[in-house]
Amino acid sequence: MHNDNWDDLKFVLSVAETGSVSGAARRLGVNHATVLRRISAFEDAHGAEVFERSQQGYRLRTDRADVIEAAREAALALGRVSDLLRAGGAAAGDLLRLTSTDTFCTGVLAAGLGRISDVMAPHRVCLMSNNAHLDMGRLQADLAVRPSLTRPSDMSGAAAAELGFGAYARDPDDRRWLGLAGPLARAAPAQWMAEHVAPDRIGACADSFLALRAMAVRGQGIAILPHVLAVECPELRPVDCGLPRMRIPIWVLCHRDLAGSPRMARFMAVVREVLADQAEALAGP
């Protein structure tokens, strides 16, 4: 790659990874105008736009994710050359960001991180716990593990297991309920509650199943929880409330434009294996 093209591509890569021109400027130690100039130079040289411009800033075009993945591979390769010449050993590798909910990050993914890291070496894996969905189009994460009834249209991947839910409380005779807020308000348990639980019976709420479990353990009401979380707490007992058998697919997903990358295929495969090994516990009784 021509030096000028590579220098410009570093600016493109930084904007894509930080999500903003100002973030790229801080990372690279240059001013805002320099970033804009180098991005324009790259796009002009190749006769194609990489970003969509709006009042909200620069957003990676949906058909350019593969360009950023190629840029990362190029940056990694150049970094390895430098590291090997300096130290005579293996380079540290790239940072691969795996995002999921706190339920998965603190449980099955954290337990399987050693296995995932071994397969992906020399790359380093970073768990990003976030109950809201990160924007894969902006490359806020490389891979996502999401419980969802359907696969998002802009994502590629497959379901690796199912997540089962049940109603639990410290006192099975309790008639107070704990509500689901934030991103959890769109989940299947919240939809069931909206149809079967009167609003005046719902007290406190939370946007995290871990928080709801802690509240239920303290006797604050009935919570619909993933079985895999509830069975860890002997204080919680199942509640017979008419909740039907509820299981939701657990998807391992990447942006559809990156699905052909060998590194991404390897990353997705090992994460699916980790989830599949825990399939029985995740599904529950």
N, C-alpha and C positions, 0 to 999 in steps of 0.2 A: 504494500500500500504506500502511495506517495506520502512523504512526511506531512505536507500541508493538509492532505485529506485526513490523515490520522489525527493531526492536531485539532482539526475542526470536529471530527467525530467524537473526540473526548468531551467537547462541550455539549454535543447532542446527547451523549450518554448521560452526562451529569444532570441535564434538565429532565430527562426521562426518569431517572432514579430519584431525584429530589422532589420532582413534581412542580418545580417553579424555576424561573430564571434567576431570582434572587438567591434561592437555595444553591443553585449551581455556581453562582458567583462566589458565594461564601466558601463552598467546597474547594473551588479552584484558586481562590485568592485573587480574583480579578474583579473589575467593576461590572455593573449591570450592562452597560453599553457594549463591552467586549463580548459578553455572552451572546447578545443579540446579533452582533456583527459576524461572529464565527458560525452561528447557526444558519444565518442567511447565506454565508459563503458556501457552506456545505450543501444546502438545498439548491443554490444556483448552479454549483458545479455538477450536480447530478440531475438537474432538471426535474426535481420532485420534492414535494413538501413532506416533512416528517411530522410536523405538529399542526394542530388546528389552533388558530388564534381566536381569543374571545376576551371579554371584559374580565373573566375569571382567571385568565392566564393562558399558559401553553398546555395543551392536552395532546398526548400522543395519538396520532391517527390509528384507527383500529386495524388498518392494513399495514402498519409499520412495526408491529411488535417484533417481527422476525429480524428487522434491521437492528433493533436494540440488542437482541440476543446475540447476533453476529458481532456487534460491537463489544459486548461483554467477553465473548470468546477471544476476540482480537486483543483486548486489554489484558486478559488473563495470560495469553500466550506471550505477549511482550513482557509482562511482569515476571513470568517464569524464567525467561531468558536472562533477565537482570539478576534475579535471585540465584539462579544456578551459577552464574559467573562469579557472583560475590561470595556465595557460601559453599558452592560445590554440592549442594543437597537439593531436596525436593522443595518446591515453592509451597506457600501456605494455601494457595487456591482461592477461589472466589467465595463470596458470601451468598448462600442460598436461603431465601426467606420463605418459611413455611408458616402460613397463617391458619388459625382455627379459633374456635370458641374457647373460653376458659375451661369448660368441661373437658375438652379433648387435650388441650395443652398441658393441664396439670395432671392428667391421668395417663391415658394410653400413649399419647405422643411423647410425653416426657419419659415414660418407661421405655419406649422403643427408640429413643434418640441415639443411643449408643450404636444400635444396629444400623440406623439410617446413616449416621455419620461415617461408619466403617465403609458402607457401600459407596458413599459419595466422596470419600477422601480423594484428593487433598482439599476438596471444597469444604467449607464450614457451613453448618446448618444453624439458622437462627429461628427459634420459635417465636411467633408474634401472636400473642393472645389478644383477640378482639372479637367481641360478640357482634359488632357491626361488620358488614362485609367491606373489606378493603377493595379499592378500585384496581382490579387487575389490569385494566386498560392503561392506567398510569404507572403500571409496574411497581405498585406499592408492596407487592409480594410476588414470589415466583410460583408458588404452589399453594392451593387452598384445600382444606378439609372442611366440608360443609354438610350438615344434615339438612336435607331439603327434599320436598316431594318430587321436584323436577330439576333437571339440569339446566342452568342458565344458558340461553341461546348463544352467548358470546364466549362460552367456555367449552373446553374439550376435556373428556375424562369419563370415568366409569364409577359406579357404586361398588364399594368394597365390603360393606357390611350394612347392618340396620341398627338404628338406635331405638330401643324400646322405652316406653314411659309408663309410670304408674302413679297413683295418688298415695301420699305418705304423710303421716303426722306422728307426733309424740303420743298423742292421745287419740285413738281411732274414733272416739265418740265426739271429738271436737267438730263443731259445725262452722267454724270460721275458716275462710279461705285466704290464701296468699296469692296475689295477682301477679301477672307477668307484664313487665313494662319494657319500653324501648324496643330494640329489635325482636325480643321474645314475644311482643304483642302480636306479631305476624305468624308465630309458630302454631303448629297444629294443636298443642295443649291449650293455648289461649283461645283458639277458635271454638274448641269444645266448651270451655268455661263460659264464653259469651252466650252460648246457646242453652246451657244447663245450670248455671250458677247465678242466682239473683245478685245484682250489684251491691245490695245492702249487706250481703254476707261476705263480701271481699274487703279485707282490711288493708294491711300493708302490702306493698308490692316491690319487685326488684327486677332489674334487667339482666340478672345473672342466676343461673341454676345453682351455682355454688353459694351465692348469697341466700337464695330461697331455702336451700338445704340447711344452712346455719340458722335461719329463722324458724324453720320447722323443728329442728332439734331443740330449740329453746321454748317450744310449746306455743308458738305464736299463730298456729293454724295449719290447715292442710295445704300441701304443695304438690303440684304435679312435677315429678322429677324423672330424669333418666334413671332407670333401674341401677345402672352401673355406679351412680353416685349414692343412691339410697342405701344399697347393701353394705356400704362402708360404715354406716352409722347404726349400731345396734339399738340406739334409742328410738329410731323411727320404725313405725309399723305400717303395713299396708292398710289402706282405707277402702272399704267396699262402698263406692259411690256411683256405680253404674258406668264408670269410665271404660270404654271398649278397649280391646286389644289395639294398641297404638304403636306402630313401628314406622320409622322414617328412614329412607335410604341415606347412607353416608357416602358422599361423593368425594373423590380425589380429582381435583380440577386444576387446569392451567389455562392461560389464554389460548384460544383456538389457533392463533398464528404461531404458537411455540410448540405445538403438539408434535411436530416432526423433528424436533431437536433430540439427538441421541442422549444428551445429558438430562433433558427433561423427561424423556421416556424412562431412563434409569431411576430418576428421582421419584416419579409417580409409581413405578413398579414396587420399589422397596416400601414406600408409605402404604400402598395397598396391602402388601404382605403383613405389615405390622398390624393394620386394622383387621385383616382377615384372621390373624392368629387370636384376636380378642373378640371375634364375632359373637361367640356364645354369651360372653359377659355383657357385651354391648346390647344385644337383643333382649336379654333378661328372660324371666320366666314366661 
